[in-house]
Amino acid sequence: MRGDGTYLSSPRIKGRLKVHPSVAGILTSTPDGIDTEALTPESENLALALAKLHELGYLTPVGSAGNSGLPDPWSEWGALAWQFHQSIRDTPFVRRDSEDITEYHESLNEDDRPANSKRVDPDGKILLLPRIRARMPLSFQDVLEERRTHRDFSGGPVPLDEFATLLQYGFGPLRFIDAGKMGVLELRANASGGSRHETEAYVVVLNVVGVDPGIYRYDGIRQGLVAVGEAVPRERLEHLTFNQGFFEKAGFGVFTTAFSTRMSWKYRHPRAYKMLLHNVGHVAQVFSMTSVALGLGAAITGAFKDTEVERLLGIGEPGEFATFVMVCGIPVRAGDGLPVRHRVPSAPFAP
């Protein structure tokens, strides 16, 4: 439902169709199908509406394969995925069609602008990391060609300079700009809509030179780590990521979260949630490619137990939630430089 009425959508048809509430009512109350022969004579208008929906393709006979015969992803992903997909399509940039850009900017001043980074305890302790960035001897072409997912690590310690450099390029600001009413914005290596940079990094240190094992929040402004939890057994980290093997001998991992009010303050339409997910993908790619340039290996995954991860990180407010997991360490490589679990084709592929 929208403000101007009730709309019907289907995974098989582009767009939406406005329908009478009575039609929507019978569609939602009969999930197993509608027996049109059982409609009473008084339901003539309803029968005509259902016939029209059948003609347009919104309704199909029970047991039919649908219009295309192709596998339907929405039947696998479920109604919530379809609802999300449809609710963000064709979303206007500003909140209302009648609202011009001037009114939009004025509306931003009605709410306090979120800070670029989380508040810090002025009396709290922070482990300052080196600001001297480690050298990256590989060319950009080499980085592109050598980027792979590494699931096997040697178990050796990650050097401090490489660790600090990877965090700074992956999650820290490299420059700042004055954006007027939008405030001072961070420019990071990864792309982010409107430079909102809502991604926060919680670092789980396992074996890094000069850093005690534990859970830390990365503070990009001060280039340091703020302790938020004790050391975590590798077995628990494996449990949180469905035992994929990433953490068995890794040097450290990063659980990213979205501090979503940074984005929702500026982008007040539901499509922003889709962009938020794109943004953490940009972060993951920078993390993965920078690890290659530093001689490290990385794995990235979206398969994790959200509630348990958020509990581990001490996230309490609804506006912050876990989004991704990145793991890094000293990679174990095969003779050709690829990860040891990679296999090259030994016979021609079938066409």
PLY file of the C-alpha trace (Angstrom):
ply
format ascii 1.0
element vertex 351
property float x
property float y
property float z
element edge 350
property int vertex1
property int vertex2
end_header
0.00 0.00 0.00
1.08 3.57 -0.72
-0.34 6.92 0.20
-2.41 7.16 -2.98
-3.86 3.65 -2.95
-3.18 -0.08 -3.09
-0.82 -1.48 -5.73
-0.25 -5.00 -7.04
3.09 -6.29 -8.28
4.32 -9.59 -9.69
7.81 -11.04 -10.21
6.79 -11.83 -13.80
5.73 -8.30 -14.76
7.58 -4.99 -14.69
5.93 -2.17 -12.80
2.89 -2.00 -10.52
-0.86 -1.91 -11.00
-3.26 0.10 -8.85
-6.19 -2.06 -7.66
-9.36 -1.57 -5.63
-8.97 -2.51 -1.93
-11.61 -5.25 -2.34
-9.49 -6.91 -5.01
-6.40 -6.67 -2.83
-8.39 -8.12 0.03
-9.40 -11.29 -1.78
-5.89 -11.77 -3.20
-4.25 -11.59 0.22
-6.91 -13.71 1.95
-6.65 -16.65 -0.48
-2.95 -17.56 -0.77
-3.76 -21.05 -2.13
-5.75 -19.76 -5.10
-9.10 -18.22 -6.02
-12.04 -20.37 -7.12
-13.67 -18.02 -9.62
-16.60 -20.41 -10.12
-17.50 -20.01 -6.46
-17.97 -16.25 -6.75
-21.53 -15.09 -6.17
-23.53 -13.14 -8.78
-23.11 -10.07 -6.60
-19.38 -10.34 -7.25
-19.65 -9.51 -10.96
-17.28 -6.53 -10.73
-14.80 -8.58 -8.75
-14.97 -11.38 -11.32
-14.30 -8.88 -14.11
-11.30 -7.50 -12.19
-9.87 -10.97 -11.66
-10.35 -11.79 -15.32
-8.47 -8.63 -16.26
-5.64 -9.53 -13.89
-5.46 -12.93 -15.55
-5.34 -11.30 -18.97
-2.50 -9.01 -17.89
-0.53 -11.91 -16.43
-0.85 -11.07 -12.74
-2.88 -14.24 -12.15
-2.22 -17.67 -13.66
-4.09 -20.98 -13.40
-3.06 -23.11 -10.42
-0.33 -25.52 -11.50
0.84 -23.54 -14.53
4.50 -22.73 -15.00
4.02 -19.01 -15.48
4.88 -16.84 -18.44
8.49 -17.57 -19.22
9.10 -21.09 -17.95
12.42 -19.87 -16.52
13.39 -20.55 -12.90
11.88 -17.93 -10.62
14.46 -16.51 -8.17
11.75 -14.94 -6.05
10.29 -18.33 -5.19
13.72 -19.23 -3.78
14.47 -15.92 -2.09
10.98 -15.47 -0.67
8.40 -12.74 -0.37
10.56 -10.45 1.75
13.25 -10.27 -0.94
10.60 -9.48 -3.56
9.04 -6.84 -1.33
12.43 -5.21 -0.83
13.14 -5.31 -4.56
9.83 -3.72 -5.46
9.71 -1.14 -2.68
12.93 0.56 -3.77
12.28 0.63 -7.52
11.76 4.04 -9.15
12.33 5.85 -5.86
12.69 9.64 -6.27
15.82 11.31 -5.04
13.95 13.56 -2.64
11.29 12.34 -0.27
8.25 13.71 -2.08
7.65 14.42 -5.77
6.59 17.99 -4.92
9.66 18.71 -2.84
12.33 20.59 -4.74
16.02 20.46 -3.96
15.92 23.72 -1.96
13.26 22.35 0.37
15.23 19.16 0.64
18.35 20.99 1.81
16.30 23.02 4.28
14.81 19.84 5.70
18.29 18.53 6.45
18.81 21.33 8.95
15.83 20.13 10.96
17.88 17.20 12.29
21.36 17.18 13.76
23.94 16.04 11.24
25.48 12.70 12.30
29.19 12.74 13.05
31.56 11.17 10.54
32.86 8.82 13.21
31.49 7.31 16.39
31.83 9.26 19.61
34.90 8.47 21.65
35.51 8.51 25.37
38.02 11.35 25.90
39.42 9.46 28.89
39.45 6.12 27.10
42.57 4.33 25.95
43.54 3.90 22.31
46.33 1.89 20.72
47.84 4.22 18.12
48.97 2.50 14.95
51.82 3.53 12.64
50.94 6.22 10.10
53.91 5.31 7.91
52.31 3.30 5.16
53.97 0.04 4.18
55.42 -0.19 0.71
53.38 -1.89 -2.03
55.83 -3.24 -4.62
53.19 -4.78 -6.91
51.87 -2.85 -9.90
48.15 -2.19 -10.19
47.98 -4.72 -13.02
49.63 -7.33 -10.76
47.10 -6.59 -8.02
44.20 -7.05 -10.42
45.55 -10.35 -11.70
46.59 -11.78 -8.33
43.48 -10.93 -6.31
41.96 -14.19 -5.11
40.06 -15.44 -2.11
42.50 -17.03 0.35
41.03 -19.59 2.72
44.34 -21.07 3.86
46.83 -19.11 5.94
50.19 -20.12 7.38
49.36 -19.05 10.92
52.30 -16.67 11.00
51.98 -13.17 12.51
50.83 -10.28 10.34
53.46 -7.47 10.41
52.31 -4.31 12.22
53.05 -1.89 9.36
51.07 -3.97 6.85
48.22 -4.35 9.35
48.04 -0.61 10.01
48.29 0.25 6.30
45.49 -2.13 5.37
43.17 -0.64 8.00
43.96 2.92 6.94
43.32 2.33 3.23
40.36 0.08 3.92
38.49 2.17 6.50
40.26 5.44 7.25
40.02 8.92 5.74
42.79 9.95 3.37
41.61 13.56 2.93
38.80 15.88 4.00
36.67 18.35 2.04
34.32 21.16 3.04
30.89 20.29 1.59
29.04 23.34 2.90
25.67 22.36 4.37
26.73 18.73 4.25
29.60 19.45 6.61
33.19 18.27 6.43
33.34 14.99 4.56
35.87 12.20 4.62
37.44 11.03 1.37
38.38 7.39 1.64
39.84 4.96 -0.87
36.47 3.24 -1.29
33.50 4.79 -3.06
30.49 5.82 -0.95
27.31 7.62 -1.97
27.57 11.24 -0.90
30.75 10.39 1.05
28.54 9.26 3.93
30.93 6.39 4.72
28.58 4.67 7.14
30.79 1.55 7.39
32.50 0.97 10.74
35.24 -1.64 11.29
35.52 -3.90 14.33
38.87 -5.70 14.25
39.31 -9.12 15.83
43.05 -9.48 16.37
44.38 -13.03 16.52
48.07 -12.85 15.56
49.38 -9.39 14.72
52.85 -8.17 15.72
52.64 -5.73 18.65
48.85 -5.98 19.17
47.30 -8.08 21.92
44.52 -10.46 20.80
41.08 -8.99 21.36
38.21 -7.09 19.76
38.82 -3.46 18.79
36.94 -0.71 17.00
39.09 0.98 14.39
39.29 4.76 14.87
40.25 6.14 11.47
40.60 9.74 12.60
43.22 8.89 15.20
44.55 5.84 13.29
44.19 3.56 16.25
42.32 0.74 17.95
39.86 1.14 20.81
39.38 -2.05 22.82
35.77 -3.25 23.01
36.16 -6.91 23.98
38.45 -9.72 25.08
40.24 -12.23 22.88
37.92 -14.58 21.00
38.67 -18.28 20.40
39.07 -19.17 16.76
36.42 -21.87 17.18
33.84 -19.24 18.09
34.75 -17.10 15.07
34.35 -20.16 12.88
30.95 -20.80 14.45
29.89 -17.22 13.68
30.86 -17.65 10.00
29.38 -21.13 9.48
32.70 -22.99 9.77
34.11 -21.90 6.43
37.68 -22.30 7.69
38.71 -18.66 7.24
39.65 -18.06 10.88
41.55 -21.28 11.58
44.99 -19.71 10.99
44.21 -16.10 10.06
46.06 -13.15 11.56
42.96 -11.03 12.09
39.41 -10.46 10.94
37.19 -7.44 10.46
33.46 -7.38 11.15
31.93 -4.37 9.41
28.80 -2.62 10.60
26.63 0.09 9.11
26.15 3.19 11.26
23.11 3.84 9.13
21.99 7.27 10.39
24.93 8.82 8.53
23.23 7.80 5.31
19.56 8.14 6.29
20.16 11.74 7.42
20.93 12.71 3.82
19.19 10.00 1.78
15.70 9.58 3.19
14.27 7.15 0.67
14.30 3.34 0.94
16.63 2.92 -2.04
19.40 4.16 0.25
19.41 0.78 1.96
20.39 -0.82 -1.35
23.18 1.73 -1.77
24.36 1.01 1.77
24.89 -2.63 0.78
26.72 -1.51 -2.36
28.99 0.66 -0.23
30.19 -2.19 1.96
30.96 -4.10 -1.24
33.25 -1.23 -2.28
34.94 -1.42 1.13
35.42 -5.18 0.83
37.01 -4.86 -2.61
39.48 -2.19 -1.45
40.34 -4.37 1.55
40.86 -7.43 -0.64
42.98 -5.68 -3.27
45.07 -3.77 -0.74
45.88 -7.02 1.05
47.25 -8.37 -2.23
49.38 -5.26 -2.74
50.82 -5.75 0.76
51.66 -9.41 0.20
48.81 -10.63 2.38
45.77 -12.75 1.58
42.13 -12.03 2.31
38.75 -13.73 2.32
35.43 -11.90 2.40
32.02 -13.34 3.22
28.46 -12.25 3.86
27.62 -15.56 5.55
27.56 -14.88 9.27
25.16 -15.09 12.21
23.94 -11.51 12.49
22.51 -11.52 16.02
25.45 -13.35 17.57
27.99 -11.14 15.79
26.25 -7.97 16.96
26.14 -9.32 20.50
29.87 -10.09 20.35
30.65 -6.56 19.16
28.43 -4.96 21.80
26.13 -3.27 19.28
22.96 -2.16 21.02
21.24 0.56 19.03
18.93 -0.39 16.14
20.60 2.03 13.71
23.83 0.00 13.66
23.98 -3.53 12.31
26.53 -6.01 10.99
27.08 -6.09 7.22
30.16 -8.13 6.23
33.14 -10.19 7.41
36.71 -9.88 6.13
39.60 -12.14 7.14
43.30 -11.63 6.53
46.58 -13.44 7.08
49.77 -14.77 5.56
48.52 -16.77 2.57
49.58 -20.30 1.69
50.14 -20.44 -2.06
50.58 -23.21 -4.58
53.59 -23.32 -6.89
51.85 -21.11 -9.44
51.09 -18.45 -6.83
47.39 -19.26 -6.62
45.69 -20.31 -3.36
46.40 -23.94 -2.56
42.77 -24.99 -2.96
42.51 -23.66 -6.51
42.58 -26.23 -9.31
43.25 -25.36 -12.93
41.31 -27.19 -15.65
43.04 -30.38 -16.77
40.76 -30.96 -19.76
38.91 -28.72 -22.24
35.61 -27.34 -21.13
32.49 -28.61 -22.83
30.84 -25.90 -25.00
0 1
1 2
2 3
3 4
4 5
5 6
6 7
7 8
8 9
9 10
10 11
11 12
12 13
13 14
14 15
15 16
16 17
17 18
18 19
19 20
20 21
21 22
22 23
23 24
24 25
25 26
26 27
27 28
28 29
29 30
30 31
31 32
32 33
33 34
34 35
35 36
36 37
37 38
38 39
39 40
40 41
41 42
42 43
43 44
44 45
45 46
46 47
47 48
48 49
49 50
50 51
51 52
52 53
53 54
54 55
55 56
56 57
57 58
58 59
59 60
60 61
61 62
62 63
63 64
64 65
65 66
66 67
67 68
68 69
69 70
70 71
71 72
72 73
73 74
74 75
75 76
76 77
77 78
78 79
79 80
80 81
81 82
82 83
83 84
84 85
85 86
86 87
87 88
88 89
89 90
90 91
91 92
92 93
93 94
94 95
95 96
96 97
97 98
98 99
99 100
100 101
101 102
102 103
103 104
104 105
105 106
106 107
107 108
108 109
109 110
110 111
111 112
112 113
113 114
114 115
115 116
116 117
117 118
118 119
119 120
120 121
121 122
122 123
123 124
124 125
125 126
126 127
127 128
128 129
129 130
130 131
131 132
132 133
133 134
134 135
135 136
136 137
137 138
138 139
139 140
140 141
141 142
142 143
143 144
144 145
145 146
146 147
147 148
148 149
149 150
150 151
151 152
152 153
153 154
154 155
155 156
156 157
157 158
158 159
159 160
160 161
161 162
162 163
163 164
164 165
165 166
166 167
167 168
168 169
169 170
170 171
171 172
172 173
173 174
174 175
175 176
176 177
177 178
178 179
179 180
180 181
181 182
182 183
183 184
184 185
185 186
186 187
187 188
188 189
189 190
190 191
191 192
192 193
193 194
194 195
195 196
196 197
197 198
198 199
199 200
200 201
201 202
202 203
203 204
204 205
205 206
206 207
207 208
208 209
209 210
210 211
211 212
212 213
213 214
214 215
215 216
216 217
217 218
218 219
219 220
220 221
221 222
222 223
223 224
224 225
225 226
226 227
227 228
228 229
229 230
230 231
231 232
232 233
233 234
234 235
235 236
236 237
237 238
238 239
239 240
240 241
241 242
242 243
243 244
244 245
245 246
246 247
247 248
248 249
249 250
250 251
251 252
252 253
253 254
254 255
255 256
256 257
257 258
258 259
259 260
260 261
261 262
262 263
263 264
264 265
265 266
266 267
267 268
268 269
269 270
270 271
271 272
272 273
273 274
274 275
275 276
276 277
277 278
278 279
279 280
280 281
281 282
282 283
283 284
284 285
285 286
286 287
287 288
288 289
289 290
290 291
291 292
292 293
293 294
294 295
295 296
296 297
297 298
298 299
299 300
300 301
301 302
302 303
303 304
304 305
305 306
306 307
307 308
308 309
309 310
310 311
311 312
312 313
313 314
314 315
315 316
316 317
317 318
318 319
319 320
320 321
321 322
322 323
323 324
324 325
325 326
326 327
327 328
328 329
329 330
330 331
331 332
332 333
333 334
334 335
335 336
336 337
337 338
338 339
339 340
340 341
341 342
342 343
343 344
344 345
345 346
346 347
347 348
348 349
349 350
